[in-house]
Amino acid sequence: MTKVALITGVTGQDGSYLAELLLSKGYDVHGIVRRSSTFTTGRIDHLHQGFGANDSPLRLHYGDLGDATGLRRIIEQVQPDEVYNLAAQSHVRISFDQPEYTADVVGVGALRLLEAIRDHINRSRRAVRYYQAGSSEMFGEVAEIPQRETTPFHPRSPYACAKCYAHWQTVNYREAYGLFAANGILFNHESPRRGENFVTRKITRSATRIKLGLQDKLTLGNLDAKRDWGFAGDYVEAMWRMLQQERPDDYVIATGETHSVREFLDVVFDRLKLDTQRHVEFDSRFMRPAEVDILIGDYSKARRVLGWEPRVKFKQLAEMMVDADLELAEREKRSLG
């Protein structure tokens, strides 16, 4: 029988890549979209036609992790075999400005979804598998390098605290109720579909616009923060593999390499033959109240158990994003005449 998957956060970077992957594997795929006065489906417009019951490969439903009743209704309607919780207020710096909202959506939102799944299983006697999107930000002020599944969490932002809550609720539902619930502790993963207010995409989008004379300056915060950056298209395959195992577990997904924001900036500007000294400025507004200095993941468990390996390397990822944003900037320039 055809498997049915439900994705929260389907309009995001990860949601769009995961939807493509699952559709390529023959799944019926449903996605939850927050109601907005503007369309937010640009990343998945090639996959769906409208909302609700239709013949589109990807079927969308209005919902929100803040609305428990709505989540239950969608799960009863869709009857998923697999649920991927990717929805979040996922910008770390913004979480300091909106801590209560971040905690509700990222943390308690996951709990609402877990409860809805548990109730559905109890009523229907159906098996449902759950994936929780965790973050390397949960490690925060790291106790060991590299970070692995057993590394203690020391979150340094409201976002990271909320992700820790969601992580441990997922573990609790697995242990208390026997729910097939897996945590993916994903290190930074980027792509041309990354939101423009995230530092990597901000760099590639601004740099290509500078190259074409559409802007002159790029303003950034901490250039010395080091991250383990991979490709989102690789990472969604790891999510899927977690739910195909005999038993649920938690997995670090990473590349095993760390690079600074400055290194990413240099790769981008070198590809475009631009001078960082001329075009890049510092602004303290982009600094976090509590910084995470270095993250680097040990994905050996994922390699051993899931058979997963990252395919796209750091420089290749940066250049991929530059090339995509250069095309975007060229279209923008043509539209301006």
C-alpha positions in Angstrom: 0.0 0.0 0.0 1.1 3.6 -0.7 2.6 5.2 2.4 1.1 8.6 3.6 3.4 11.3 5.0 2.4 14.5 6.8 5.0 17.3 6.9 4.7 20.4 9.2 6.7 23.3 7.9 6.3 22.0 4.3 6.8 25.5 2.9 10.3 25.9 4.4 13.7 24.9 3.0 13.7 21.4 4.5 10.0 20.8 3.9 10.3 21.5 0.2 13.2 19.1 -0.2 11.6 16.4 1.9 8.3 16.7 0.0 10.3 16.2 -3.3 12.1 13.2 -1.8 9.0 11.5 -0.5 7.0 12.1 -3.7 9.9 10.5 -5.7 9.5 7.4 -3.5 5.8 7.1 -4.3 4.4 8.5 -1.1 1.1 10.4 -0.8 2.4 13.6 0.8 0.4 16.2 2.8 1.7 19.4 4.2 0.6 21.8 6.9 0.7 25.5 6.0 0.1 28.5 8.3 -2.6 30.9 7.1 -1.1 34.2 5.9 -2.3 37.2 4.0 0.5 36.6 1.5 1.4 33.4 -0.3 4.3 31.5 1.3 4.4 28.5 -0.9 7.0 29.6 -3.4 9.4 26.7 -2.6 6.7 24.1 -3.3 4.5 25.7 -6.0 5.9 23.2 -8.5 4.5 20.3 -6.4 0.9 21.3 -5.6 -2.3 22.8 -6.9 -4.4 24.5 -4.2 -5.4 23.3 -0.8 -7.4 20.3 0.6 -8.6 17.3 -1.4 -7.4 17.4 -5.0 -5.3 15.5 -7.5 -2.2 17.4 -6.7 0.9 15.3 -5.9 1.3 17.4 -2.7 -1.9 18.2 -0.7 -1.9 21.1 1.6 -3.9 21.9 4.7 -4.1 25.1 6.7 -2.9 24.5 10.3 -0.6 25.8 13.0 1.4 24.2 15.8 -0.3 26.6 18.2 -3.7 25.0 17.4 -4.0 21.6 19.0 -7.6 21.1 17.7 -6.6 21.8 14.1 -3.6 19.4 14.3 -5.9 16.6 15.6 -8.4 17.3 12.8 -5.7 17.2 10.1 -4.2 13.9 11.5 -7.6 12.3 11.6 -8.3 13.4 8.0 -4.9 12.5 6.6 -4.3 9.3 8.6 -0.5 9.5 8.1 2.0 6.6 8.4 4.8 9.1 9.0 4.8 12.6 10.5 7.7 14.9 10.0 7.7 17.9 12.4 9.8 20.6 10.6 7.8 23.6 11.5 9.4 26.2 13.8 10.3 29.8 14.4 13.8 28.8 13.4 15.8 32.0 13.4 18.1 32.0 16.5 18.7 35.7 16.7 15.0 36.5 16.4 14.2 34.1 19.1 15.8 36.5 21.6 13.2 39.1 20.4 10.3 36.7 20.4 11.1 34.2 23.2 7.6 33.4 24.3 6.3 32.8 20.7 9.4 30.7 19.9 8.9 28.5 23.0 5.2 28.0 22.2 5.6 27.0 18.6 8.9 25.2 18.7 8.6 23.5 22.1 4.9 23.2 23.1 4.0 22.9 19.4 5.9 19.6 19.3 4.1 18.4 22.4 0.7 19.3 20.8 1.6 17.2 17.8 2.8 14.3 19.8 -0.4 14.3 21.8 -2.5 14.4 18.7 -0.5 11.4 17.2 -0.8 9.5 20.5 -4.6 10.0 20.6 -5.0 9.0 16.9 -3.0 5.8 17.5 -5.1 4.9 20.6 -8.4 5.5 18.7 -7.4 4.0 15.3 -4.9 1.3 16.4 -2.8 2.4 13.4 1.0 2.6 13.5 2.4 6.2 13.1 6.0 7.1 13.0 7.2 10.5 14.1 10.3 12.6 13.3 11.3 15.6 15.4 13.6 18.1 13.8 16.3 18.9 16.4 19.2 21.4 16.1 22.9 21.5 16.8 22.1 24.8 18.7 20.9 22.6 21.5 24.5 21.8 22.3 25.2 25.5 22.7 28.3 26.0 25.0 29.8 22.7 24.0 31.2 20.2 26.5 33.1 18.2 23.9 34.3 18.5 20.3 32.9 17.1 18.1 29.4 16.8 19.4 27.6 13.4 19.2 24.3 12.0 20.5 25.6 11.6 24.0 27.0 15.2 24.3 25.2 17.1 27.0 23.0 20.0 25.9 23.7 23.6 27.0 21.4 25.8 25.0 22.3 29.4 24.6 19.1 30.9 23.0 15.3 30.7 23.5 15.2 28.8 20.2 17.7 26.2 21.4 15.9 25.9 24.8 12.6 25.2 23.0 14.3 22.6 20.8 15.7 20.9 23.9 12.1 20.7 25.3 10.8 19.2 22.0 13.7 16.7 22.0 13.1 15.4 25.5 9.3 15.2 25.0 10.0 13.1 21.9 12.2 10.8 24.0 9.6 10.7 26.7 6.8 9.7 24.3 9.0 7.0 22.9 9.7 5.6 26.4 6.4 6.2 28.1 4.0 5.2 25.3 6.1 3.1 22.9 5.7 5.7 20.1 8.0 5.3 17.2 9.6 8.7 17.7 13.0 9.7 16.4 15.0 12.9 16.9 17.3 14.2 14.2 20.0 16.5 15.7 20.8 18.4 12.5 23.7 20.7 12.2 23.5 23.7 10.0 22.2 22.9 6.5 21.8 25.3 3.7 20.7 25.5 0.1 19.6 28.0 -2.5 16.2 27.8 -0.8 17.4 29.0 2.5 15.6 32.1 3.9 17.3 35.4 3.1 17.7 36.4 6.7 19.9 33.4 7.6 23.6 34.4 7.4 24.7 32.1 4.5 21.9 33.1 2.2 22.2 36.7 3.3 25.8 36.6 2.2 25.2 34.9 -1.2 22.1 37.1 -1.9 23.8 40.3 -1.0 27.1 39.5 -2.7 25.5 38.7 -6.1 23.5 41.9 -5.9 26.7 43.8 -5.1 28.3 42.1 -8.1 25.6 43.4 -10.4 25.5 46.9 -8.9 22.1 46.5 -7.1 23.6 47.2 -3.7 26.9 48.3 -2.3 27.3 47.0 1.3 26.7 43.8 3.2 26.3 44.2 7.0 27.1 41.2 9.3 27.6 40.4 12.9 30.0 37.8 14.3 32.3 36.5 11.6 34.3 34.2 13.8 31.4 31.8 14.8 32.2 28.3 13.4 29.5 26.0 12.1 29.2 22.5 10.5 27.5 23.3 7.2 25.9 20.8 5.0 23.3 20.7 2.1 19.6 20.5 3.1 18.9 18.2 0.2 21.3 15.6 1.7 19.9 16.0 5.2 16.2 15.3 4.4 17.3 11.8 3.2 18.6 11.2 6.7 15.2 12.2 8.2 13.5 9.6 6.0 16.0 6.9 6.8 15.4 7.4 10.5 11.8 6.4 10.1 12.6 3.3 8.1 14.5 1.7 10.9 13.3 -1.3 13.0 13.6 0.8 16.2 13.4 4.6 16.8 16.5 6.4 18.0 18.3 9.8 17.9 20.9 10.7 15.4 23.4 13.5 14.8 23.4 14.6 11.1 26.4 16.6 10.1 29.5 16.8 7.8 32.2 16.5 10.5 33.8 19.7 9.3 33.6 23.2 10.8 34.1 26.5 9.1 33.7 30.1 10.2 31.3 32.7 8.8 34.3 34.5 7.6 35.4 31.4 5.6 32.0 31.2 4.0 32.1 34.9 3.2 35.6 34.5 1.6 34.5 31.6 -0.6 31.5 33.6 -1.9 33.4 36.8 -2.5 36.3 34.9 -4.2 33.9 33.3 -6.6 32.5 36.6 -7.5 35.9 38.4 -7.5 34.7 40.9 -4.9 36.7 42.7 -2.1 35.3 42.0 1.4 37.2 45.1 2.8 35.3 47.3 0.4 31.8 45.9 0.7 31.4 44.2 4.2 30.6 46.1 7.4 30.1 45.1 11.0 26.9 45.8 12.9 26.5 44.9 16.6 22.7 44.5 16.1 23.4 41.2 14.5 25.2 39.8 17.6 23.5 37.4 19.9 23.2 38.1 23.6 24.8 34.7 24.2 26.9 33.3 21.4 27.7 29.7 20.3 31.3 29.8 19.3 31.8 26.4 17.6 29.7 23.5 16.4 31.0 20.4 14.7 29.1 17.1 14.5 30.1 13.4 14.7 27.7 11.6 12.4 29.4 8.2 12.7 26.2 6.7 14.2 24.1 7.8 11.3 26.8 6.4 8.9 26.8 3.1 10.7 23.1 2.6 11.4 21.4 4.6 8.6 24.0 4.2 5.9 23.9 7.9 5.4 26.8 10.2 4.2 26.8 13.9 3.3 27.4 14.3 -0.4 27.8 18.1 -0.9 31.0 19.6 0.6 31.4 23.1 2.1 32.9 24.9 -0.9 30.5 23.2 -3.3 27.6 24.3 -1.2 28.7 27.9 -1.1 29.2 28.0 -4.8 25.9 26.3 -5.5 24.2 29.1 -3.5 26.2 31.8 -5.3 25.3 30.5 -8.7 21.5 30.3 -7.9 21.5 33.8 -6.4 23.4 35.2 -9.3 20.7 34.0 -11.6 18.1 35.6 -9.3 20.0 38.9 -9.2 20.3 38.9 -13.0 16.5 38.5 -13.3 16.1 41.3 -10.8 18.3 43.6 -12.7 16.5 42.8 -16.0 13.2 43.6 -14.4 14.5 47.1 -13.4 15.4 47.8 -17.0 
